[in-house]
Amino acid sequence: MKGRIHSMETFGTLDGPGIRFVLFLQGCALQCRYCHNPDTWDTSCGKQMTVEEVLAEIEPYVDYYKFSGGGITVTGGEPTLQAPFVAQLFQACKERFGLHTALDSSGFCEPEHAKELLSVTDLILLDIKHMDAERHVDITSQSNERIHRFARFASDQGNPMWIRHVLVPGWTDDEEHLRHLGAFIGSLKHVEKVELLPYHQMGVYKWEQLGRPYTLHDVEPPSKASVERAYAIIEAERHHTLPSQQE
């Protein structure tokens, strides 16, 4: 089996615990307005590689990953589009190297399609875009219904999760949405961390290279105070919901 690979990073420190091998897969069904990797969307691009070829890229650095409490993170694009390939890769990483496995996903996947993959995934980095259905379509071009099903399925399966949310001023920072997000997170089991990722424009040049119109040029990154406010709202709702849901 081969996967379509966009790129890889051998010393990642932002996508899970410790130092990690980060594999970026090609292809994504979402088209987020603020995406900093729009070059990963096209499912027909990328380099095709076998599991063994990816393992050969990982092997020289295994000691660094294990010593730091790290491992491998597969991201994208959307890695669940290639769920069977990622499942085989994660299984091989565990058997051959004893590595911790993390899946960085939007959750835009039918749960049954990812069942085998989740069985060999030690941590899910789940990026929730927006709680309101219409706003979600406006931001990503797709409904959030499948994402919510995926999150609840992973929760019921017992997968540890870090919930991620990109804070975009004027788009994902209103109080009602943040309260709904906090309540939703609180209803999930095994959430170890919530990460708010401040919006930035570092990937705009890729949109320009691809000839795609970028619609958020006028949006500035959120202030530190705005991020702290969002955390406070989310955590208040999350812990209000938490006790009755995670007994």
Residue pairs with C-beta under 8 A, 6 or more apart in sequence:
1 50
1 51
1 84
1 85
1 88
2 48
2 49
2 50
2 85
3 25
3 48
3 49
3 51
3 54
3 82
3 85
3 86
3 89
4 25
4 26
4 27
4 43
4 45
4 46
4 47
4 48
4 82
5 23
5 24
5 25
5 26
5 46
5 47
5 48
5 49
5 54
6 24
6 25
6 26
6 37
6 39
6 40
6 45
6 46
6 47
6 76
6 77
7 24
8 21
8 22
8 23
8 24
8 54
8 57
9 21
9 22
9 24
10 21
10 57
10 61
11 19
11 20
11 61
11 64
12 19
12 20
12 21
12 22
12 73
13 19
13 20
15 22
15 73
15 75
15 102
15 104
15 125
16 70
16 71
16 73
16 100
16 102
16 104
16 123
16 125
16 162
17 69
17 70
17 71
17 100
17 123
18 65
18 68
18 69
18 70
18 71
18 100
19 64
19 65
19 68
19 70
20 65
20 70
20 71
20 72
20 73
20 102
21 57
21 58
21 61
21 65
21 71
21 72
21 73
22 72
22 73
22 74
22 75
23 54
23 72
23 73
23 74
23 75
23 89
24 37
24 40
24 75
24 76
24 77
25 40
25 46
25 74
25 75
25 76
25 77
25 78
25 79
25 81
25 82
25 86
26 40
26 42
26 43
26 45
26 46
26 76
26 77
27 40
27 41
27 42
27 43
27 46
27 76
27 77
27 78
27 81
27 82
28 40
28 41
28 76
28 77
28 78
28 81
28 106
29 78
29 81
29 108
29 142
30 78
30 106
30 108
30 129
30 140
30 141
30 142
31 38
31 41
31 140
31 141
32 129
32 139
32 140
32 166
33 139
33 140
33 171
33 214
33 215
33 216
34 139
34 166
34 168
34 171
34 199
34 216
34 219
35 41
35 203
36 200
36 202
36 203
36 206
37 76
37 77
37 203
37 206
38 203
38 206
38 207
38 210
38 212
39 45
39 206
39 209
39 210
40 76
40 77
41 77
43 81
51 85
51 88
51 89
51 92
54 89
55 89
55 92
55 93
55 96
55 97
58 65
58 72
58 93
58 97
58 99
59 97
62 97
62 99
64 70
65 71
65 72
65 97
65 99
65 100
66 97
66 98
66 99
69 100
70 100
71 93
71 99
71 100
71 101
71 102
71 122
72 89
72 90
72 93
72 99
72 100
72 101
72 102
73 101
73 102
73 103
73 104
73 125
74 86
74 89
74 90
74 101
74 102
74 103
74 104
75 104
75 105
75 125
76 104
76 105
78 105
78 106
78 108
78 109
79 86
79 103
79 104
79 105
80 86
80 103
80 105
80 107
80 108
80 109
80 113
80 114
80 117
80 150
81 109
83 109
83 113
83 114
83 116
83 117
84 116
84 117
86 103
86 117
87 116
87 117
87 119
87 120
90 101
90 117
90 120
90 121
91 120
93 99
93 101
94 101
94 120
100 122
100 123
101 120
101 121
101 122
101 123
102 121
102 122
102 123
102 124
102 125
103 117
103 118
103 121
103 123
103 124
103 125
104 125
104 127
105 124
105 125
105 126
105 127
105 150
106 126
106 127
106 129
106 140
106 147
107 126
107 127
107 128
107 146
107 147
107 148
107 150
107 151
107 154
108 142
108 146
108 147
108 150
109 146
109 150
110 146
110 149
110 150
111 149
111 150
111 153
111 154
114 150
115 157
118 124
118 153
118 154
118 157
118 159
119 157
121 159
122 160
123 159
123 160
123 161
123 162
123 192
124 154
124 159
124 160
124 161
124 162
125 161
125 162
125 164
126 150
126 151
126 154
126 161
126 162
126 163
126 164
127 164
127 165
127 166
128 144
128 147
128 151
128 163
128 164
128 165
128 181
128 184
129 136
129 139
129 140
129 144
129 147
129 165
129 166
129 172
130 136
130 139
130 140
130 144
130 171
130 172
130 177
131 144
131 177
131 180
131 181
131 184
132 177
132 180
133 143
133 144
133 145
135 171
135 177
136 142
136 143
136 144
137 143
139 171
139 172
148 184
151 161
151 184
151 188
152 188
154 161
155 161
155 188
155 189
155 190
156 189
158 189
158 190
159 190
160 190
160 192
161 188
161 190
161 191
161 192
162 191
162 192
162 193
162 194
162 195
163 185
163 188
163 191
163 193
163 194
163 195
164 194
164 195
164 196
164 197
165 172
165 181
165 194
165 195
165 196
165 197
165 234
166 172
166 196
166 197
166 198
166 199
167 173
167 196
167 197
167 198
167 199
167 222
167 226
167 227
167 230
168 199
168 216
168 219
168 222
169 199
169 219
169 220
169 221
169 222
169 226
170 219
171 216
171 219
173 222
173 226
173 230
175 233
178 230
178 233
178 234
178 237
179 233
179 234
179 237
180 237
181 234
181 237
182 233
182 234
182 235
182 236
182 237
182 238
182 240
182 241
183 237
183 238
183 240
183 241
185 191
185 194
185 234
185 237
185 238
185 241
186 237
186 238
186 239
186 240
186 241
186 242
186 245
187 241
187 245
188 245
189 245
189 246
191 238
194 231
194 234
194 235
194 238
196 227
196 230
196 231
196 234
198 221
198 222
198 227
199 216
199 219
199 221
199 222
200 221
201 216
201 217
201 219
201 221
204 214
204 217
207 213
207 214
208 214
222 230
